[in-house]
Amino acid sequence: MRKSAYGRRPAGAILCIVFLLVTGASAATYQVGTDLQAAIDAAAPGDTLIVSPGPDSYSYGKIVITKSLDLVGNGAVIRASSREACVEVRANNVNISGFVIRDGFYGIKLDHARGCLISNNTVVHCVQPGITLVYSDENVIEDNVASFNGLGEEGWYGIYLSNSNRNRIENNTANDNGEYGICLFPSCRDNVIKGNVAERNDYGIYMFTDCSGNLIESNRLVHNRNSGLKMIHGCVENRILNNTISNNDVVGISLYEGSGSNLIMGNEIAGNTRYGIQIQEGPGNNTIVQNNVSDSQKGIYLDTDGNIIYNNRFFENVIQALDRGTNKWYAYPRGGNFWGDYQGQDLMSGTDQNVSGSDGFGDEPYWINEYTWDRYPIMGRSVLPLKMVERAIIPARARIGEQVKVRVTLESKYGVAQVSARAHNVVDLSEPSRYVSVTRAGDNIYEGTLMTALMNAGRYEVVLTAKDIKGNKFEEPIGEVELLPRSGWSID
């Protein structure tokens, strides 16, 4: 039996459906006309409502669902006023798919609902969240677009969970929302947040106050105005796995104010402006393993204790690591971390690196600061965003008063901002250094002249200092020049 064109079932049909349900027959499927709320009110639990898109520019008004139903939209539009929820679900086992939902205070709101499936909907231009779960457990939110929501004065979210547990938020797109792409606040536990895209929000994913046991996996969190992922106020024992977190304006992953005992593993964390990973204000005890952290001002910043950091790759950061707590940077025999600017060698092995034979770990520690080190830095090809590939001092021996040319070739990923050189006497350390003005002489080639007229005879080391546009800096010797007295010398 099918519903009439305008969504109301005749009284006799209602009685018939009730009878079928009582006798155990399967639920019915109906085509909805122009009054969607009337069709919902008339349907029996378990029915499926097929909603026509209607003519061009047609939209349905707000709906409230208080029974188990399947709603299939086929592109139908639901629109509400800026102070109303477009779709409010107050029942368990409701499935909603295929709608365009827009302009309401909320887009889709699950309130004390369990076992619902919200899929393949587009929810845009709502004042508050596009999709909201409040005190709602064990639901699936998948393959939706929740973008351009919360752009007004009160706006915040693309997808928002509050006091909601064991939900699956998968393969959704939450871009260009007022504040958060996906937000959990407060007390959201054991949810799976997987395969989502959150771009150009203030925060890609934001978890606030007692959110624990959640899985954050394989999401793309990029180009957000603050952080890719931020956890604050006691968000503990979460797993952050295999995400792409890049090109966010402040930080890739931020754990803050009591967010500890989390696992950060297998993530690609690149190009975040200030920090790749930031962990601040205790309790710490996080495990950070097998991540690639690159191209930030600071690769990782720790201001907590008890974190363990190993088998990560830190490279092309201006400062690879800052540790202001007490943390461990290796786990023998698994080793420490790969550091793109580590210049050591691997000739020895063993727990004390005193047994002949290489083991893949550097013989000398990589120092994080004067008190903290990575005892087993993982060997690999150095990855330097700025380096000197050729160098020359011409001539290597000169008479005082003659000019000495300095010539270097630099490779820079981001472009060279500043180059200078200085010469210092390697024997008489009291003699002041002599500075060399270095200018660009061609593609990647820089030249300068050491004026020797006021220098003393002796051996001088010439040291180059270079800095790139992002602030990466290095200082390396070019070589030595020997200055001889003005007279009485021989080229031999």
C-alpha positions as CSV (number, residue, x, y, z in Angstrom):
1,M,0.0,0.0,0.0
2,R,1.4,3.5,-0.9
3,K,0.7,6.8,0.6
4,S,-1.3,9.4,-1.3
5,A,0.4,12.1,-3.3
6,Y,0.2,14.7,-0.5
7,G,1.5,12.5,2.2
8,R,-1.6,11.7,4.2
9,R,-2.7,8.1,4.6
10,P,-6.6,7.6,4.6
11,A,-7.9,6.5,8.0
12,G,-8.7,3.1,6.7
13,A,-5.1,2.7,5.5
14,I,-3.8,3.6,9.0
15,L,-5.8,0.8,10.5
16,C,-4.6,-1.6,7.9
17,I,-0.9,-0.7,8.5
18,V,-1.4,-1.1,12.2
19,F,-2.9,-4.5,11.6
20,L,0.0,-5.6,9.4
21,L,2.6,-4.5,12.1
22,V,0.7,-6.4,14.8
23,T,0.7,-9.5,12.7
24,G,4.4,-9.3,12.0
25,A,4.4,-8.1,8.4
26,S,7.4,-6.0,7.1
27,A,7.3,-2.2,7.1
28,A,5.9,-0.4,4.2
29,T,7.5,2.1,1.7
30,Y,5.6,5.3,0.7
31,Q,6.2,8.1,-1.7
32,V,5.8,11.5,0.0
33,G,4.0,14.5,-1.6
34,T,4.3,18.1,-0.5
35,D,3.7,17.8,3.3
36,L,6.7,15.9,4.7
37,Q,5.8,16.4,8.4
38,A,2.3,15.1,7.8
39,A,3.7,12.0,6.1
40,I,6.0,11.4,9.1
41,D,3.1,11.8,11.5
42,A,1.0,9.3,9.6
43,A,3.7,6.7,9.1
44,A,4.2,3.7,11.3
45,P,7.5,2.8,13.0
46,G,9.8,1.1,10.5
47,D,8.2,2.7,7.4
48,T,10.4,4.1,4.6
49,L,9.4,7.5,3.2
50,I,10.7,8.3,-0.3
51,V,10.8,12.1,-0.6
52,S,10.5,13.7,-4.0
53,P,12.7,16.8,-4.8
54,G,9.6,18.5,-6.1
55,P,9.7,21.3,-8.7
56,D,12.6,23.7,-9.1
57,S,13.3,25.8,-5.9
58,Y,10.8,23.8,-3.9
59,S,11.7,23.1,-0.3
60,Y,10.1,21.3,2.6
61,G,9.7,23.0,6.0
62,K,11.2,21.9,9.3
63,I,10.4,18.3,10.5
64,V,10.4,16.5,13.9
65,I,10.8,12.7,13.9
66,T,9.6,10.9,17.0
67,K,9.5,7.3,15.7
68,S,11.8,4.9,13.9
69,L,11.7,5.7,10.2
70,D,13.8,5.7,7.0
71,L,13.7,9.0,5.1
72,V,15.3,9.0,1.6
73,G,15.6,12.4,0.1
74,N,16.8,12.0,-3.5
75,G,18.1,15.6,-3.4
76,A,15.0,17.1,-1.7
77,V,15.5,20.3,0.2
78,I,14.6,21.0,3.8
79,R,14.8,24.6,4.9
80,A,13.9,26.2,8.2
81,S,14.1,29.7,9.8
82,S,17.3,30.8,11.5
83,R,15.8,30.0,14.9
84,E,14.5,26.5,14.2
85,A,16.1,23.1,13.6
86,C,15.6,21.9,10.1
87,V,15.5,18.2,11.1
88,E,15.0,17.2,14.8
89,V,15.3,13.5,15.6
90,R,13.9,12.4,19.0
91,A,13.7,8.6,18.3
92,N,16.0,5.6,18.0
93,N,16.8,3.9,14.7
94,V,16.1,6.7,12.3
95,N,17.8,6.7,8.9
96,I,18.1,10.0,6.9
97,S,19.8,10.1,3.6
98,G,20.0,12.2,0.4
99,F,18.7,15.6,1.6
100,V,19.9,19.1,1.1
101,I,19.3,20.8,4.5
102,R,19.9,24.5,4.9
103,D,19.4,27.8,6.6
104,G,18.1,26.6,10.0
105,F,19.4,27.2,13.5
106,Y,20.5,23.6,13.4
107,G,20.7,21.4,10.3
108,I,20.1,17.9,11.7
109,K,19.8,17.5,15.4
110,L,19.8,14.1,17.2
111,D,18.5,14.5,20.7
112,H,18.7,11.5,23.0
113,A,18.7,9.3,19.9
114,R,20.4,5.9,19.5
115,G,21.1,3.7,16.5
116,C,20.5,6.3,13.8
117,L,22.1,6.5,10.4
118,I,22.6,10.0,8.9
119,S,24.3,9.6,5.5
120,N,24.8,11.4,2.1
121,N,23.2,14.6,3.1
122,T,24.4,18.2,2.4
123,V,23.9,20.5,5.3
124,V,24.9,24.1,4.7
125,H,24.4,27.7,5.9
126,C,22.9,26.9,9.3
127,V,23.3,29.4,12.2
128,Q,24.7,26.8,14.6
129,P,25.9,23.2,13.9
130,G,25.2,21.6,10.6
131,I,24.9,18.1,12.3
132,T,24.4,17.8,16.1
133,L,24.3,14.9,18.5
134,V,23.2,15.7,22.0
135,Y,23.1,12.8,24.6
136,S,23.0,10.5,21.6
137,D,24.9,7.2,21.5
138,E,25.8,4.5,18.9
139,N,24.8,6.5,15.8
140,V,26.6,6.6,12.4
141,I,27.2,9.9,10.7
142,E,28.8,9.2,7.3
143,D,29.3,10.6,3.8
144,N,27.7,14.0,4.6
145,V,28.8,17.5,3.7
146,A,28.5,19.8,6.7
147,S,30.1,23.0,5.4
148,F,29.6,26.8,5.6
149,N,27.7,26.5,8.9
150,G,28.0,28.8,11.9
151,L,29.2,31.8,9.9
152,G,27.0,34.4,11.9
153,E,27.6,35.9,15.3
154,E,26.6,32.7,17.2
155,G,28.1,30.3,14.8
156,W,30.5,27.5,15.5
157,Y,30.3,24.0,14.1
158,G,30.1,21.8,11.1
159,I,29.5,18.6,13.1
160,Y,29.0,18.8,16.9
161,L,28.9,16.0,19.5
162,S,27.9,16.8,23.1
163,N,27.7,14.1,25.9
164,S,27.5,11.5,23.1
165,N,29.4,8.2,23.1
166,R,30.3,5.3,20.8
167,N,29.3,7.1,17.6
168,R,30.9,6.7,14.2
169,I,31.7,10.0,12.4
170,E,33.1,8.8,9.0
171,N,33.9,10.2,5.6
172,N,32.2,13.5,6.1
173,T,33.3,16.9,4.7
174,A,33.3,19.7,7.2
175,N,34.9,22.7,5.5
176,D,34.6,26.5,5.9
177,N,32.6,26.5,9.1
178,G,32.6,29.4,11.5
179,E,34.9,27.9,14.2
180,Y,35.1,24.1,14.2
181,G,34.9,21.5,11.5
182,I,34.2,18.7,14.0
183,C,33.8,19.4,17.7
184,L,33.4,17.2,20.8
185,F,32.3,18.9,24.0
186,P,31.9,17.9,26.7
187,S,32.3,14.2,27.9
188,C,32.3,12.5,24.5
189,R,33.8,9.0,24.8
190,D,34.7,6.1,22.6
191,N,33.7,7.7,19.3
192,V,35.3,6.9,16.0
193,I,36.2,10.0,14.0
194,K,37.6,8.6,10.7
195,G,38.2,9.5,7.1
196,N,36.8,13.0,7.4
197,V,37.9,16.2,5.7
198,A,38.0,19.4,7.7
199,E,39.6,22.4,5.9
200,R,39.5,26.2,6.3
201,N,37.8,26.2,9.7
202,D,39.4,27.8,12.7
203,Y,40.0,24.2,14.0
204,G,39.7,21.0,12.0
205,I,38.8,18.8,15.0
206,Y,38.4,20.3,18.5
207,M,37.9,18.2,21.6
208,F,37.1,20.0,24.9
209,T,36.6,18.8,28.5
210,D,36.8,15.1,29.4
211,C,36.7,13.6,26.0
212,S,38.4,10.2,26.3
213,G,38.9,6.9,24.4
214,N,38.1,8.4,21.0
215,L,39.8,7.2,17.8
216,I,40.9,10.0,15.4
217,E,42.0,8.2,12.3
218,S,42.8,8.9,8.7
219,N,41.3,12.4,8.6
220,R,42.5,15.3,6.4
221,L,42.9,18.4,8.6
222,V,44.5,21.1,6.5
223,H,44.5,24.9,5.9
224,N,42.7,25.7,9.1
225,R,43.2,29.1,10.6
226,N,44.4,27.8,14.0
227,S,44.9,24.1,14.5
228,G,44.4,20.9,12.7
229,L,43.6,19.1,15.9
230,K,43.3,20.5,19.4
231,M,42.5,18.7,22.7
232,I,42.0,20.7,25.8
233,H,40.9,20.2,29.5
234,G,41.4,16.6,30.3
235,C,41.0,14.8,27.0
236,V,42.9,11.6,27.7
237,E,43.6,8.1,26.3
238,N,42.6,9.1,22.8
239,R,44.3,7.6,19.7
240,I,45.4,9.9,16.9
241,L,46.4,7.7,14.0
242,N,47.4,8.1,10.4
243,N,46.0,11.6,9.8
244,T,47.2,14.2,7.3
245,I,47.5,17.4,9.3
246,S,49.2,20.1,7.3
247,N,49.4,23.8,6.4
248,N,47.4,25.0,9.4
249,D,48.1,28.6,10.4
250,V,49.3,27.9,14.0
251,V,49.8,24.3,15.0
252,G,49.2,20.8,13.6
253,I,48.3,18.9,16.8
254,S,47.9,20.7,20.1
255,L,47.3,18.9,23.5
256,Y,46.6,21.4,26.2
257,E,45.7,21.7,29.8
258,G,45.6,18.2,31.2
259,S,45.3,16.2,27.9
260,G,47.6,13.3,28.5
261,S,48.1,9.6,28.0
262,N,47.2,9.9,24.3
263,L,48.8,8.0,21.4
264,I,49.9,10.1,18.4
265,M,51.1,7.6,15.7
266,G,51.6,7.5,12.0
267,N,50.5,11.0,11.2
268,E,51.8,13.2,8.4
269,I,52.3,16.6,10.0
270,A,53.7,19.1,7.6
271,G,53.9,22.9,6.9
272,N,52.1,24.0,10.1
273,T,53.3,27.5,10.7
274,R,54.4,27.6,14.3
275,Y,54.3,24.0,15.7
276,G,54.0,20.6,14.2
277,I,53.1,19.1,17.6
278,Q,52.5,21.2,20.8
279,I,52.0,19.6,24.2
280,Q,51.6,22.0,27.1
281,E,50.4,22.3,30.7
282,G,50.5,18.7,31.9
283,P,50.0,15.9,32.7
284,G,51.9,14.6,29.7
285,N,52.6,10.8,29.5
286,N,51.7,10.8,25.8
287,T,53.3,8.4,23.3
288,I,54.5,10.0,20.0
289,V,55.7,7.4,17.5
290,Q,56.2,7.0,13.7
291,N,55.1,10.5,12.7
292,N,56.6,12.6,10.0
293,V,56.9,16.2,11.3
294,S,58.3,18.7,8.9
295,D,58.4,22.3,7.6
296,S,57.3,24.2,10.8
297,Q,59.0,26.9,12.8
298,K,59.2,24.3,15.7
299,G,58.7,20.6,14.9
300,I,57.6,19.6,18.4
301,Y,57.3,21.6,21.6
302,L,56.9,20.0,25.0
303,D,56.2,21.7,28.2
304,T,55.1,18.6,30.1
305,D,56.7,15.5,31.6
306,G,56.6,11.8,30.9
307,N,56.1,11.8,27.2
308,I,58.0,9.3,25.1
309,I,59.0,10.2,21.6
310,Y,60.6,7.7,19.2
311,N,60.7,6.4,15.6
312,N,59.5,9.8,14.3
313,R,61.1,11.8,11.5
314,F,61.8,15.4,12.2
315,F,63.1,17.4,9.2
316,E,63.1,20.8,7.6
317,N,61.8,22.5,10.8
318,V,63.6,25.7,11.7
319,I,63.9,24.2,15.2
320,Q,63.4,20.5,15.3
321,A,62.4,20.1,18.9
322,L,62.0,22.2,22.1
323,D,61.7,20.2,25.4
324,R,61.0,22.2,28.6
325,G,60.0,19.1,30.6
326,T,61.4,15.7,31.4
327,N,60.8,13.4,28.5
328,K,62.3,10.4,26.8
329,W,63.4,10.5,23.2
330,Y,64.3,6.9,22.5
331,A,63.2,3.3,23.2
332,Y,66.2,1.0,22.7
333,P,66.4,-1.3,20.8
334,R,63.7,0.4,18.6
335,G,65.9,3.5,18.6
336,G,65.3,7.2,18.8
337,N,64.2,9.5,16.0
338,F,65.4,10.6,12.6
339,W,66.7,14.1,12.6
340,G,67.1,15.8,9.3
341,D,70.0,17.9,10.5
342,Y,71.9,15.1,12.3
343,Q,75.5,15.0,11.0
344,G,76.9,12.0,13.0
345,Q,78.2,8.7,11.8
346,D,77.3,5.1,12.5
347,L,80.4,2.9,13.2
348,M,79.4,1.4,16.5
349,S,76.5,-0.5,18.0
350,G,75.1,-1.7,21.4
351,T,73.3,0.0,24.2
352,D,76.3,2.2,24.9
353,Q,77.3,2.5,21.2
354,N,80.7,1.1,22.0
355,V,80.7,-2.2,20.1
356,S,82.3,-2.2,16.6
357,G,79.8,-2.5,13.8
358,S,76.9,-0.2,12.7
359,D,73.4,-0.7,14.0
360,G,71.5,2.1,12.2
361,F,71.8,4.5,15.1
362,G,74.2,7.4,15.3
363,D,77.2,6.9,17.6
364,E,76.8,10.3,19.2
365,P,73.5,11.5,20.7
366,Y,71.3,14.2,19.1
367,W,71.1,16.9,21.7
368,I,67.6,18.4,22.2
369,N,69.0,20.9,24.8
370,E,71.9,20.9,27.2
371,Y,70.1,18.4,29.5
372,T,68.1,16.3,27.1
373,W,69.2,14.1,24.2
374,D,68.1,11.4,21.8
375,R,70.6,8.6,22.6
376,Y,70.0,6.6,19.4
377,P,69.3,9.0,16.5
378,I,68.2,7.0,13.5
379,M,70.6,7.3,10.6
380,G,69.4,8.5,7.2
381,R,70.2,11.0,4.5
382,S,70.3,14.5,5.9
383,V,67.3,16.6,4.9
384,L,68.4,20.2,5.1
385,P,66.2,23.0,3.7
386,L,69.3,25.2,3.4
387,K,72.8,23.8,2.7
388,M,76.1,24.7,1.2
389,V,77.0,22.4,-1.7
390,E,80.2,24.1,-3.1
391,R,82.8,26.3,-1.4
392,A,86.0,28.0,-2.4
393,I,88.6,30.5,-1.0
394,I,90.8,32.1,-3.7
395,P,93.7,32.2,-3.1
396,A,94.3,30.0,-0.1
397,R,97.5,31.9,0.6
398,A,97.8,35.6,0.2
399,R,100.0,38.5,1.2
400,I,98.5,41.1,3.6
401,G,96.9,43.8,1.6
402,E,95.7,41.5,-1.2
403,Q,92.1,40.6,-1.7
404,V,90.8,37.1,-1.0
405,K,87.6,35.9,-2.8
406,V,85.0,33.8,-1.0
407,R,82.6,31.9,-3.3
408,V,79.8,29.4,-2.3
409,T,76.9,27.7,-3.9
410,L,73.8,27.2,-1.7
411,E,70.7,25.1,-2.1
412,S,67.6,26.4,-0.5
413,K,64.1,25.0,-0.6
414,Y,62.4,28.3,0.4
415,G,64.9,30.9,-0.9
416,V,67.9,32.6,0.6
417,A,67.2,35.7,2.7
418,Q,70.6,36.5,4.1
419,V,74.2,35.5,3.6
420,S,77.4,36.7,5.4
421,A,80.9,35.4,6.3
422,R,83.5,36.2,8.8
423,A,87.2,35.3,9.2
424,H,88.8,34.6,12.6
425,N,92.4,33.9,13.5
426,V,92.6,30.3,14.6
427,V,95.7,30.9,16.7
428,D,95.3,34.4,18.1
429,L,91.7,34.2,19.4
430,S,92.0,37.8,20.8
431,E,92.1,39.2,17.3
432,P,88.6,40.4,16.3
433,S,86.8,38.7,13.5
434,R,86.8,40.3,10.1
435,Y,83.4,40.3,8.3
436,V,82.9,39.7,4.6
437,S,80.1,41.3,2.7
438,V,78.5,38.5,0.5
439,T,76.2,39.2,-2.4
440,R,74.5,37.1,-5.0
441,A,76.6,36.5,-8.1
442,G,74.3,34.1,-10.0
443,D,71.8,31.3,-9.5
444,N,72.5,29.9,-6.0
445,I,76.0,31.4,-6.2
446,Y,77.2,34.0,-3.6
447,E,80.5,35.8,-3.6
448,G,82.3,38.2,-1.3
449,T,85.8,39.8,-0.7
450,L,87.9,39.6,2.4
451,M,89.9,42.8,2.7
452,T,93.2,41.9,4.4
453,A,94.9,45.2,4.7
454,L,94.3,45.6,8.4
455,M,94.8,42.0,9.3
456,N,97.8,40.2,10.9
457,A,99.8,37.4,9.4
458,G,98.4,34.0,10.4
459,R,95.8,31.3,9.6
460,Y,92.2,32.4,9.4
461,E,89.1,30.2,9.2
462,V,86.3,31.7,7.1
463,V,82.8,30.8,8.4
464,L,79.6,31.3,6.4
465,T,76.3,32.1,8.0
466,A,73.1,31.8,5.9
467,K,69.4,32.1,6.6
468,D,66.4,31.3,4.4
469,I,63.0,33.0,4.1
470,K,61.4,30.8,6.7
471,G,64.1,31.3,9.3
472,N,66.2,28.2,8.8
473,K,69.8,29.0,9.6
474,F,73.1,27.3,9.4
475,E,76.7,28.3,10.1
476,E,79.5,26.3,8.5
477,P,83.3,26.8,7.7
478,I,84.1,27.5,4.1
479,G,87.8,26.8,4.6
480,E,91.1,28.5,5.7
481,V,93.2,31.2,4.3
482,E,96.9,31.8,5.3
483,L,98.0,35.4,5.4
484,L,101.7,36.1,5.0
485,P,103.6,39.3,5.8
486,R,103.6,42.0,3.2
487,S,107.2,41.2,2.1
488,G,109.7,38.3,2.4
489,W,107.4,35.5,1.4
490,S,107.5,32.9,-1.3
491,I,104.6,31.0,-2.9
492,D,106.5,27.8,-1.9
